[in-house]
């Protein structure tokens, strides 16, 4: 599955610019991989459950995750941060 477009929710953009510079750089690398293959093993992409059951998540680095939804062949990145974004 190839992702044609990635859209960024305003919350994602706000959270992204608050991250440390090294995490922002790693995010750019992981997004590039995601666009080529959203289920690449490095990303550990998985569907969430509970109140976030319509959303997905993938790993950026360590405890940092991106929460997103699929919309046909597009993805909408909703937020980025540590595991606290699940709350």
C-alpha positions as CSV (number, residue, x, y, z in Angstrom):
1,X,0.0,0.0,0.0
2,X,1.4,3.4,-1.0
3,X,0.2,6.5,0.7
4,X,-0.4,9.2,-1.9
5,X,-0.8,12.1,0.5
6,X,-0.2,12.8,4.2
7,X,-2.2,15.6,5.7
8,X,-1.3,17.2,9.0
9,X,-3.9,18.1,11.6
10,X,-3.2,21.4,13.3
11,X,-2.7,19.6,16.6
12,X,0.0,17.4,15.0
13,X,1.8,20.6,13.7
14,X,1.8,22.2,17.1
15,X,3.1,19.1,18.9
16,X,5.7,18.5,16.2
17,X,7.4,21.9,16.7
18,X,7.5,21.4,20.5
19,X,9.6,18.2,20.0
20,X,13.4,18.1,20.5
21,X,15.3,18.7,17.2
22,X,16.6,15.2,17.0
23,X,13.1,13.7,17.3
24,X,11.8,16.1,14.6
25,X,14.5,14.9,12.3
26,X,13.7,11.2,13.1
27,X,10.1,12.0,12.4
28,X,10.9,13.2,8.9
29,X,12.8,10.0,8.2
30,X,9.9,7.8,9.5
31,X,7.3,9.7,7.5
32,X,9.3,9.0,4.4
33,X,9.3,5.3,5.2
34,X,5.6,5.5,6.1
35,X,4.7,7.0,2.7
36,X,6.5,4.1,0.9
37,X,5.1,1.4,3.1
38,X,2.9,2.2,6.1
39,X,3.4,-1.2,7.5
40,X,7.2,-1.3,7.3
41,X,8.5,-3.4,10.3
42,X,10.6,-0.4,11.6
43,X,7.4,1.5,12.2
44,X,5.5,-1.1,14.3
45,X,2.2,0.3,12.8
46,X,-0.8,-0.9,14.8
47,X,-4.5,-0.2,15.2
48,X,-5.4,1.4,18.6
49,X,-8.3,0.2,20.8
50,X,-10.7,1.6,23.3
51,X,-11.7,5.3,22.8
52,X,-9.0,5.5,20.0
53,X,-10.2,2.4,18.2
54,X,-10.7,4.2,14.8
55,X,-7.0,5.4,14.9
56,X,-3.6,3.9,14.2
57,X,-0.2,4.5,15.6
58,X,3.4,4.0,14.5
59,X,6.8,4.4,16.3
60,X,9.1,7.3,15.6
61,X,11.8,6.6,18.1
62,X,11.7,5.1,21.6
63,X,8.5,6.4,23.3
64,X,7.5,8.8,20.5
65,X,4.5,7.9,18.4
66,X,2.4,9.3,15.6
67,X,-1.4,8.8,15.8
68,X,-3.2,8.9,12.5
69,X,-6.2,7.7,10.5
70,X,-6.4,6.3,7.0
71,X,-8.6,8.0,4.5
72,X,-8.7,5.9,1.3
73,X,-5.1,6.1,0.0
74,X,-4.3,9.1,2.2
75,X,-3.3,9.4,5.8
76,X,-4.1,12.2,8.3
77,X,-1.6,12.6,11.1
78,X,-3.5,13.7,14.2
79,X,-0.8,14.0,16.9
80,X,2.7,13.2,17.8
81,X,4.3,12.7,21.2
82,X,5.1,10.2,23.9
83,X,2.7,7.6,25.1
84,X,0.9,10.4,26.9
85,X,-0.9,11.3,23.6
86,X,-3.0,8.1,24.1
87,X,-4.7,9.7,27.1
